[in-house]
Amino acid sequence: MDCRSRNAAARDRCGRRYRCLRQEKAVMTEKRKKLAIILLAVVAVLAVLYFAVLSPLLRTDEPADETQLLPGELMDSSGYIMMFERIEQSNISSISVHNSYGDWEMYKASDGNFYIRDHESVPYNKAAFSSLVVAAGYSATLGRVSDSCTGDALEEYGLTGDCSYYVIKSVGGAEYKVYIGDLIPTAGGYYARLEGRDAVYIIASDARTTLLAPVNAMAHSMVTYPLSSTKYYAVKDFYIMRGDDMKIWVDYTANEDGTGGYDTKAPQGYNASSDTLGTILSKFTEFAGKGAVALGPELSDVLKDADENTRELVEGVRQIGNSVTDDMDALEYQRACISQLKLLMRALFGDEALAEYGLDGELTVLHYNYNDIESYVFFGPLQEDGYRYAYSALWNIIVAFEPDDLGFLDYDVLSYVDHALLNTAITDISELSIRSGKINETFRFSVGSDGMLGVTADSMGRPFDENELYNFRSMYRSMLLITLQDHTDSRSTDDLLLSFTIKLNSGTETEYSFYRYSARRCYYTVNGEGEFYVLADSVEKVVSDCEKVLSGLDVDSWAKS
């Protein structure tokens, strides 16, 4: 086929395709026209139906979005129906609650403060009380589900029988009682009804933590008198006693120059660690637990209907109090106080309740005196539910604690005290007696009219000269370098390496004894009691330095021997 024939055939094929496309386009255009006509017809029919049938039915005489209020109802600024006029905290006289946990009441006393009825000694939780005030006094609802519901119909909402309720009274005499029924299906609120009105409402679900909660939800979980955040260290008689074992007992003493320090009453002969005590005491600026679990009644209320066992317990408290005398030593006095409070705790809460919280066995007692107010707290052991419970004698309350918040109660003595065996200033000493091998010497201290320290060794019969005094001070520095290392199981006193007794200007005497039980270690005791060891070479250094002092040789406290 020549070129002309091929070109003609190609033009013919293109023409046929073009004509087909034009025909298809025409068909589609026709279909679109028919569809548009049908849609317009449907719209027209719907418009007729709306204006002719539905519009008259939907038309009302009032605006559609305006809520019809029942007599006594109000509308708040957000458009929520209020069952009654809001009562602010300043205008509340009392809020009484009845729910599945029992009955309790918050009331305003003549002093203008609020108290928990029958638990006036227990401080209330301000945040929890504020939530209660809003829940009870601000009666905004999430909606009204029925304008009129009476009789058996109320059962559908849980508003019959012994349902929960609260009563709020204002100082002006207004009083409202609101019944609280079942949780709504979505769990977003509770059904409620105002006494004297047949309407049923929905109130917010946070009623669960206020109006439907036990009385202890209103109580503060603080267990001690709060310390100042800037002077928390200035406590008297701070101690931790486990069973009958006094682990740490200190008094803060302020000096005239504004400085101060801790006088360690127990363990005797040791010095409390200021760092450890500072960390512990800083917790008591507001020492509170996870939450209150039980509130003790007022003792006067308990005695009204007390059984024989309770009266015997209270009589035991009285007898212990009568046994306290002015000449009783400090430890004996504290033990008497603890015994009293344990009996009182049993009388107020009962043995069954104390057993439930692990407070019926051996307890750990924490105590301190601050601003002449004494805090006693009794801690039980860890319970199966993962908490430790504590009874606060100051606030008459039992509180749950996370165990991690109470780790300091379980420290051993090594954690409470300085590892330096001595930190006694040499100017506070009146006598130092040293015994080791052939050494049996007493050094007597004095202060001259010029304020300078003088030391006399009994064996020499005269005060040290300047060089001898320097060597003696160097020996004492070696004594200060003895540090306790760790616990030891050894209690052997067969091999005495060194013993020295320090008598202070106050008259207090403390004896330190060191017994070698291995090549490198010495078990040591303070006034005959001990559980730790020190390194033997630090003890040998003191013995060597003392021999040099008595022989008139120079002493280098930093040398190894």
C-alpha positions as CSV (number, residue, x, y, z in Angstrom):
1,M,0.0,0.0,0.0
2,D,1.4,3.4,-1.0
3,C,1.7,6.4,1.3
4,R,-1.5,8.1,0.2
5,S,-3.6,5.0,0.8
6,R,-2.1,4.6,4.4
7,N,-2.9,8.2,5.2
8,A,-6.4,8.0,4.0
9,A,-7.1,4.9,6.1
10,A,-5.7,6.6,9.2
11,R,-7.9,9.6,8.7
12,D,-10.9,7.3,8.3
13,R,-10.2,5.6,11.7
14,C,-9.7,8.9,13.5
15,G,-13.0,10.2,12.1
16,R,-14.9,7.1,13.3
17,R,-13.4,7.5,16.9
18,Y,-14.3,11.2,16.9
19,R,-18.0,10.5,15.9
20,C,-18.3,7.9,18.7
21,L,-17.0,10.3,21.3
22,R,-19.5,12.9,20.2
23,Q,-22.4,10.5,20.4
24,E,-21.3,9.3,24.0
25,K,-21.0,12.9,25.2
26,A,-24.5,13.7,23.9
27,V,-25.9,10.7,25.7
28,M,-24.2,11.7,29.0
29,T,-25.5,15.3,28.7
30,E,-29.0,14.0,28.3
31,K,-28.8,11.8,31.4
32,R,-27.5,14.7,33.5
33,K,-30.4,16.8,32.4
34,K,-32.9,14.1,33.5
35,L,-31.2,13.6,36.9
36,A,-31.3,17.3,37.6
37,I,-35.0,17.5,36.8
38,I,-35.7,14.6,39.2
39,L,-33.7,16.2,42.0
40,L,-35.5,19.5,41.6
41,A,-38.8,17.6,41.8
42,V,-37.8,15.9,45.1
43,V,-36.7,19.1,46.7
44,A,-40.0,20.7,45.8
45,V,-42.0,17.9,47.3
46,L,-40.0,18.0,50.5
47,A,-40.5,21.8,50.8
48,V,-44.2,21.4,50.4
49,L,-44.3,18.7,53.1
50,Y,-42.3,20.8,55.6
51,F,-44.3,24.0,55.3
52,A,-47.6,22.3,55.0
53,V,-47.3,19.6,57.6
54,L,-44.2,19.7,59.9
55,S,-43.9,23.5,60.5
56,P,-47.3,23.9,62.2
57,L,-46.5,20.9,64.5
58,L,-43.1,22.3,65.6
59,R,-44.3,25.9,66.2
60,T,-44.7,26.9,69.9
61,D,-45.6,30.1,71.6
62,E,-42.2,30.2,73.6
63,P,-38.6,30.2,72.3
64,A,-37.4,26.6,71.9
65,D,-34.2,27.1,73.9
66,E,-35.8,28.6,77.1
67,T,-36.0,26.2,80.1
68,Q,-39.2,26.2,82.1
69,L,-38.2,26.6,85.8
70,L,-40.3,25.0,88.5
71,P,-41.3,27.0,91.6
72,G,-38.2,27.4,93.8
73,E,-35.7,26.6,91.0
74,L,-33.1,29.1,89.8
75,M,-30.8,29.3,86.8
76,D,-27.1,29.8,87.2
77,S,-24.9,31.9,84.9
78,S,-24.0,28.8,82.9
79,G,-27.6,27.8,82.2
80,Y,-27.8,25.0,84.8
81,I,-30.8,24.5,87.0
82,M,-30.2,25.1,90.7
83,M,-32.4,23.3,93.2
84,F,-32.1,26.2,95.6
85,E,-30.2,29.5,96.2
86,R,-26.5,29.0,96.7
87,I,-25.2,29.1,100.3
88,E,-21.6,30.3,100.6
89,Q,-19.3,28.9,103.3
90,S,-19.5,32.1,105.3
91,N,-23.3,31.6,105.5
92,I,-23.3,27.9,106.4
93,S,-24.4,26.9,109.9
94,S,-24.0,23.1,109.4
95,I,-23.9,20.3,106.8
96,S,-25.3,16.9,108.0
97,V,-24.7,13.8,106.0
98,H,-26.4,10.4,106.0
99,N,-25.0,7.7,103.7
100,S,-23.9,4.1,103.6
101,Y,-21.0,4.8,106.0
102,G,-23.2,6.3,108.7
103,D,-24.1,9.8,109.9
104,W,-21.7,12.7,110.3
105,E,-21.8,16.5,110.5
106,M,-19.7,19.6,109.9
107,Y,-20.8,22.5,112.0
108,K,-19.8,26.1,112.8
109,A,-19.1,26.7,116.5
110,S,-19.5,29.9,118.4
111,D,-15.9,30.7,117.8
112,G,-16.6,30.9,114.0
113,N,-14.6,27.8,113.2
114,F,-15.9,24.6,111.7
115,Y,-15.6,21.2,113.5
116,I,-16.4,17.6,112.9
117,R,-19.3,16.7,115.2
118,D,-18.1,14.4,118.0
119,H,-14.6,14.6,116.8
120,E,-13.7,18.2,117.7
121,S,-10.1,17.4,118.4
122,V,-9.5,16.2,114.9
123,P,-8.4,18.9,112.4
124,Y,-10.5,18.9,109.2
125,N,-9.0,18.8,105.7
126,K,-9.5,22.3,104.3
127,A,-9.5,21.2,100.7
128,A,-12.0,18.4,101.4
129,F,-14.2,20.7,103.3
130,S,-14.2,23.3,100.5
131,S,-15.3,20.5,98.1
132,L,-18.1,19.6,100.5
133,V,-19.3,23.2,100.7
134,V,-19.5,23.4,96.9
135,A,-21.3,20.0,96.6
136,A,-23.8,20.8,99.3
137,G,-24.2,24.6,99.0
138,Y,-24.0,25.1,95.2
139,S,-27.0,23.0,94.1
140,A,-26.5,23.3,90.3
141,T,-27.7,20.2,88.5
142,L,-26.8,18.5,85.3
143,G,-30.4,18.5,84.3
144,R,-34.0,17.6,85.4
145,V,-35.2,14.1,84.3
146,S,-38.7,14.4,85.7
147,D,-40.9,17.3,86.7
148,S,-43.1,15.2,88.9
149,C,-42.1,11.8,90.3
150,T,-43.8,10.4,93.5
151,G,-44.5,7.2,95.3
152,D,-43.2,3.9,93.8
153,A,-42.0,5.8,90.7
154,L,-39.1,7.1,92.8
155,E,-37.8,3.5,93.1
156,E,-36.6,3.7,89.5
157,Y,-34.0,6.3,90.6
158,G,-33.0,4.8,93.9
159,L,-34.8,7.5,95.8
160,T,-36.8,5.4,98.1
161,G,-36.1,3.6,101.4
162,D,-32.9,4.4,103.3
163,C,-31.3,6.4,100.5
164,S,-28.5,8.8,101.2
165,Y,-29.2,12.5,101.9
166,Y,-27.7,15.7,103.3
167,V,-29.2,18.6,105.1
168,I,-27.6,22.1,104.8
169,K,-28.6,24.9,107.1
170,S,-27.7,28.6,106.8
171,V,-26.9,31.0,109.6
172,G,-30.1,32.8,108.5
173,G,-32.3,29.8,109.2
174,A,-32.7,28.4,105.7
175,E,-32.7,24.6,105.5
176,Y,-32.6,22.2,102.6
177,K,-32.7,18.4,102.5
178,V,-31.5,16.6,99.4
179,Y,-31.9,12.9,98.8
180,I,-29.3,11.1,96.6
181,G,-30.2,8.0,94.7
182,D,-28.6,5.7,92.2
183,L,-25.7,6.4,89.9
184,I,-27.0,7.2,86.4
185,P,-26.3,4.6,83.6
186,T,-23.4,6.5,82.2
187,A,-21.8,6.9,85.7
188,G,-21.6,10.6,85.1
189,G,-23.8,11.6,88.0
190,Y,-26.4,10.6,90.6
191,Y,-30.2,11.0,90.7
192,A,-31.3,13.5,93.4
193,R,-34.5,15.0,94.8
194,L,-35.1,18.1,97.0
195,E,-37.4,17.4,99.9
196,G,-40.7,19.2,99.2
197,R,-40.4,19.1,95.4
198,D,-41.4,16.1,93.2
199,A,-38.8,16.8,90.5
200,V,-35.9,14.4,90.0
201,Y,-32.5,15.9,89.0
202,I,-29.0,14.7,88.1
203,I,-26.1,16.0,90.3
204,A,-22.4,15.7,89.5
205,S,-20.5,12.4,90.2
206,D,-18.0,14.1,92.5
207,A,-20.7,13.7,95.3
208,R,-19.0,10.3,95.7
209,T,-16.0,11.9,97.4
210,T,-18.0,14.3,99.5
211,L,-21.7,13.7,100.3
212,L,-21.4,9.9,99.8
213,A,-18.0,9.6,101.6
214,P,-17.2,8.5,105.2
215,V,-16.5,11.1,107.9
216,N,-12.7,10.4,107.8
217,A,-12.7,11.9,104.2
218,M,-13.1,15.2,105.9
219,A,-10.3,14.7,108.4
220,H,-6.7,15.9,107.8
221,S,-4.1,13.1,107.7
222,M,-1.5,15.1,109.6
223,V,-0.2,13.2,112.6
224,T,2.2,15.7,114.4
225,Y,2.2,19.4,115.3
226,P,3.8,21.1,112.3
227,L,7.3,22.5,112.6
228,S,8.4,25.8,111.3
229,S,10.0,25.5,107.8
230,T,12.9,27.7,109.0
231,K,13.3,26.4,112.6
232,Y,12.3,22.8,112.2
233,Y,15.6,21.7,113.9
234,A,14.7,23.4,117.2
235,V,12.8,20.5,118.9
236,K,13.0,19.1,122.4
237,D,13.0,15.4,123.2
238,F,12.9,14.1,119.7
239,Y,13.1,10.4,119.8
240,I,12.3,7.2,118.0
241,M,11.6,4.1,120.1
242,R,11.1,0.7,118.7
243,G,9.5,-1.5,121.3
244,D,11.5,-0.8,124.5
245,D,14.6,0.1,122.5
246,M,15.4,3.8,122.3
247,K,17.1,4.2,118.8
248,I,17.7,8.0,118.9
249,W,16.9,10.7,121.5
250,V,18.1,14.2,121.1
251,D,17.5,17.7,122.5
252,Y,18.3,20.9,120.6
253,T,20.2,23.4,122.7
254,A,20.5,27.0,121.6
255,N,23.5,29.0,122.7
256,E,23.7,32.6,123.7
257,D,25.7,33.5,120.5
258,G,22.8,32.2,118.3
259,T,24.4,28.9,117.5
260,G,23.1,25.5,118.7
261,G,23.4,21.8,118.6
262,Y,22.0,18.5,119.6
263,D,22.5,16.9,123.0
264,T,22.3,13.2,122.4
265,K,20.4,11.4,125.3
266,A,20.4,8.0,123.5
267,P,22.4,6.2,122.5
268,Q,24.6,7.4,125.3
269,G,28.2,8.2,124.3
270,Y,27.3,8.8,120.7
271,N,26.7,12.0,118.8
272,A,23.6,12.5,116.7
273,S,24.2,13.1,113.0
274,S,23.1,16.7,112.3
275,D,22.7,15.9,108.6
276,T,20.5,12.9,109.2
277,L,18.4,14.7,111.9
278,G,18.0,17.7,109.6
279,T,16.6,15.5,106.8
280,I,14.2,13.7,109.2
281,L,13.0,16.8,111.0
282,S,12.3,18.7,107.8
283,K,9.6,16.1,107.1
284,F,7.6,17.4,110.0
285,T,6.8,20.8,108.6
286,E,3.6,19.0,107.5
287,F,3.9,15.3,108.2
288,A,0.8,13.7,106.7
289,G,-0.2,10.3,105.5
290,K,-2.2,8.9,102.6
291,G,-5.5,9.5,104.4
292,A,-7.3,9.2,107.6
293,V,-9.0,5.8,108.2
294,A,-10.5,6.2,111.7
295,L,-11.4,9.0,114.0
296,G,-11.4,8.6,117.7
297,P,-14.3,9.8,119.7
298,E,-14.0,12.4,122.4
299,L,-13.1,10.7,125.7
300,S,-16.0,12.4,127.5
301,D,-18.4,10.8,125.0
302,V,-16.8,7.4,125.4
303,L,-17.3,7.5,129.2
304,K,-21.0,8.2,128.9
305,D,-21.7,4.6,127.8
306,A,-18.4,2.9,128.6
307,D,-18.4,-0.8,129.3
308,E,-16.4,-2.3,132.2
309,N,-13.3,-3.0,130.1
310,T,-13.2,0.6,128.8
311,R,-13.5,2.0,132.3
312,E,-10.7,-0.2,133.5
313,L,-8.5,1.1,130.7
314,V,-9.3,4.7,131.6
315,E,-8.6,4.0,135.3
316,G,-5.2,2.6,134.2
317,V,-4.5,5.9,132.5
318,R,-5.3,7.8,135.6
319,Q,-3.2,5.6,137.9
320,I,-0.1,5.9,135.6
321,G,-0.6,9.7,135.7
322,N,-0.7,9.7,139.5
323,S,2.5,7.7,139.6
324,V,4.5,10.4,137.8
325,T,6.8,12.3,140.2
326,D,9.1,15.2,139.9
327,D,12.2,13.1,140.7
328,M,11.4,10.6,138.0
329,D,14.2,10.4,135.4
330,A,13.5,11.5,131.8
331,L,13.4,8.0,130.3
332,E,11.1,6.7,133.0
333,Y,8.8,9.6,132.5
334,Q,8.6,9.0,128.7
335,R,7.9,5.3,129.3
336,A,5.0,6.3,131.6
337,C,3.6,8.6,129.0
338,I,3.7,5.9,126.3
339,S,2.0,3.4,128.6
340,Q,-0.7,5.9,129.3
341,L,-1.4,6.7,125.7
342,K,-1.4,3.0,124.7
343,L,-4.2,2.4,127.2
344,L,-6.1,5.5,126.1
345,M,-5.8,4.4,122.4
346,R,-7.4,1.0,123.4
347,A,-10.2,2.8,125.2
348,L,-11.0,5.2,122.3
349,F,-10.8,2.8,119.4
350,G,-11.2,-0.7,120.9
351,D,-8.9,-3.7,120.6
352,E,-10.7,-5.0,117.4
353,A,-10.1,-1.8,115.5
354,L,-6.5,-1.6,116.6
355,A,-5.9,-5.2,115.5
356,E,-7.3,-4.4,112.1
357,Y,-4.6,-1.7,111.6
358,G,-1.7,-3.6,113.2
359,L,-1.7,-1.3,116.2
360,D,-2.2,-4.1,118.8
361,G,1.4,-5.4,119.0
362,E,4.9,-4.0,119.3
363,L,4.9,-0.4,118.0
364,T,7.4,2.2,117.0
365,V,6.9,5.5,118.8
366,L,7.9,8.9,117.5
367,H,7.8,11.9,119.8
368,Y,8.9,15.5,119.9
369,N,8.1,18.7,121.8
370,Y,7.8,21.9,119.8
371,N,6.4,25.2,121.2
372,D,5.5,23.3,124.3
373,I,3.1,21.0,122.3
374,E,3.9,17.3,122.5
375,S,3.4,15.0,119.5
376,Y,3.2,11.2,120.1
377,V,2.7,9.0,117.1
378,F,2.5,5.2,117.3
379,F,3.4,3.3,114.1
380,G,2.4,-0.3,113.4
381,P,4.3,-2.8,111.1
382,L,3.6,-3.2,107.4
383,Q,0.1,-4.7,106.7
384,E,-1.1,-7.0,104.0
385,D,-2.8,-4.1,102.2
386,G,0.7,-2.5,101.7
387,Y,0.2,0.3,104.2
388,R,1.6,1.1,107.7
389,Y,-0.9,2.7,110.1
390,A,-0.2,5.3,112.7
391,Y,-2.2,6.6,115.7
392,S,-1.7,10.3,116.5
393,A,-2.3,10.9,120.1
394,L,-2.3,14.7,119.5
395,W,-5.1,14.6,116.9
396,N,-6.8,11.3,118.1
397,I,-6.8,9.8,114.6
398,I,-5.5,6.7,112.7
399,V,-3.8,7.4,109.4
400,A,-2.5,5.2,106.6
401,F,1.1,5.7,105.4
402,E,3.0,4.5,102.4
403,P,6.0,2.5,103.7
404,D,8.5,4.5,101.6
405,D,7.5,7.6,103.6
406,L,8.5,6.0,106.9
407,G,12.0,4.6,106.0
408,F,13.6,6.8,108.7
409,L,11.8,4.9,111.4
410,D,13.7,1.7,110.6
411,Y,17.3,3.1,110.5
412,D,19.8,1.4,112.7
413,V,21.9,3.4,115.2
414,L,24.7,3.7,112.7
415,S,22.4,5.8,110.5
416,Y,21.3,8.2,113.3
417,V,24.8,9.0,114.7
418,D,28.0,10.6,113.5
419,H,30.7,8.0,112.6
420,A,33.2,10.1,114.4
421,L,33.3,8.5,117.8
422,L,34.0,11.8,119.6
423,N,33.1,15.4,118.8
424,T,33.5,16.7,122.3
425,A,35.3,20.1,122.4
426,I,38.4,19.8,124.6
427,T,37.3,22.9,126.5
428,D,34.2,21.1,127.7
429,I,36.3,18.4,129.5
430,S,37.3,18.5,133.1
431,E,39.1,15.1,133.3
432,L,40.4,12.5,130.9
433,S,41.5,9.1,132.2
434,I,43.4,6.6,129.9
435,R,44.2,3.0,130.6
436,S,46.1,0.7,128.2
437,G,48.8,-1.9,129.1
438,K,51.3,0.0,131.4
439,I,49.4,3.3,130.9
440,N,47.1,4.3,133.8
441,E,46.9,8.1,133.7
442,T,44.5,10.9,134.5
443,F,44.7,14.3,132.9
444,R,43.0,17.2,134.7
445,F,41.9,20.3,132.8
446,S,41.7,23.9,134.0
447,V,41.2,27.4,132.5
448,G,43.5,30.2,133.6
449,S,42.6,33.8,134.2
450,D,43.7,34.5,130.7
451,G,41.2,32.0,129.3
452,M,43.9,29.6,128.2
453,L,43.5,25.9,128.7
454,G,45.8,24.1,131.2
455,V,46.3,20.3,131.5
456,T,48.0,18.5,134.3
457,A,48.9,14.8,134.3
458,D,48.6,13.2,137.7
459,S,51.9,11.3,137.2
460,M,53.8,14.6,136.6
461,G,52.1,16.8,139.2
462,R,52.4,20.0,137.2
463,P,50.7,21.6,134.2
464,F,52.1,20.9,130.8
465,D,54.3,23.6,129.3
466,E,53.5,25.0,125.9
467,N,55.2,22.2,123.8
468,E,53.8,19.5,126.0
469,L,50.3,21.0,125.7
470,Y,50.7,21.1,121.9
471,N,51.6,17.4,122.0
472,F,48.6,16.6,124.2
473,R,46.3,18.4,121.9
474,S,47.7,16.4,119.0
475,M,47.0,13.2,121.0
476,Y,43.4,14.3,121.5
477,R,43.1,15.0,117.8
478,S,44.1,11.3,117.2
479,M,41.2,10.4,119.5
480,L,38.8,12.4,117.5
481,L,39.9,10.5,114.3
482,I,38.6,7.2,115.6
483,T,35.5,6.4,113.6
484,L,33.0,3.6,113.9
485,Q,32.8,1.4,110.8
486,D,29.9,-1.1,111.0
487,H,28.1,-3.6,113.0
488,T,30.0,-6.6,114.5
489,D,28.8,-9.9,115.9
490,S,31.8,-9.9,118.3
491,R,31.1,-9.2,122.0
492,S,34.4,-10.5,123.2
493,T,36.0,-8.4,126.0
494,D,39.0,-10.6,126.5
495,D,41.7,-8.4,124.8
496,L,41.4,-4.8,126.1
497,L,43.5,-2.6,123.9
498,L,42.4,0.8,125.3
499,S,39.9,2.4,127.6
500,F,39.4,6.0,128.4
501,T,36.8,8.0,130.4
502,I,35.8,11.5,129.7
503,K,34.3,13.6,132.5
504,L,32.6,16.8,131.3
505,N,32.4,20.1,133.1
506,S,28.7,19.3,133.6
507,G,29.7,16.2,135.6
508,T,28.7,13.7,132.9
509,E,31.1,10.7,132.6
510,T,31.4,8.4,129.6
511,E,33.7,5.4,129.3
512,Y,34.9,4.2,125.9
513,S,36.5,0.7,125.7
514,F,38.2,-1.0,122.8
515,Y,38.6,-4.8,122.6
516,R,40.7,-6.4,119.8
517,Y,39.0,-9.4,118.2
518,S,41.0,-9.6,115.0
519,A,44.2,-8.1,113.6
520,R,42.4,-5.1,112.1
521,R,39.3,-4.7,114.2
522,C,38.3,-3.7,117.7
523,Y,34.8,-4.1,119.2
524,Y,34.1,-1.1,121.3
525,T,31.6,-0.2,124.0
526,V,30.3,3.0,125.4
527,N,29.5,2.7,129.1
528,G,29.5,-1.1,128.6
529,E,27.2,-1.2,125.6
530,G,28.2,-1.7,122.0
531,E,27.4,-3.2,118.6
532,F,30.0,-1.7,116.3
533,Y,33.7,-2.0,115.5
534,V,36.5,0.5,114.7
535,L,39.8,-0.1,113.0
536,A,42.5,-1.3,115.4
537,D,45.3,0.9,114.0
538,S,43.3,4.1,114.9
539,V,43.2,2.8,118.5
540,E,46.9,1.8,118.5
541,K,47.7,5.3,117.3
542,V,46.1,6.9,120.4
543,V,48.0,4.5,122.7
544,S,51.3,5.4,120.9
545,D,50.6,9.1,121.1
546,C,49.8,8.9,124.9
547,E,53.1,7.1,125.5
548,K,54.9,9.9,123.7
549,V,53.1,12.6,125.6
550,L,54.1,11.0,128.9
551,S,57.7,10.5,127.7
552,G,58.0,14.1,126.5
553,L,58.2,13.1,122.8
554,D,56.7,15.1,119.9
555,V,53.3,13.9,118.6
556,D,52.2,14.0,115.0
557,S,48.5,13.3,114.9
558,W,48.6,12.8,111.1
559,A,51.3,10.2,111.3
560,K,50.4,6.5,111.1
561,S,52.0,5.8,114.5
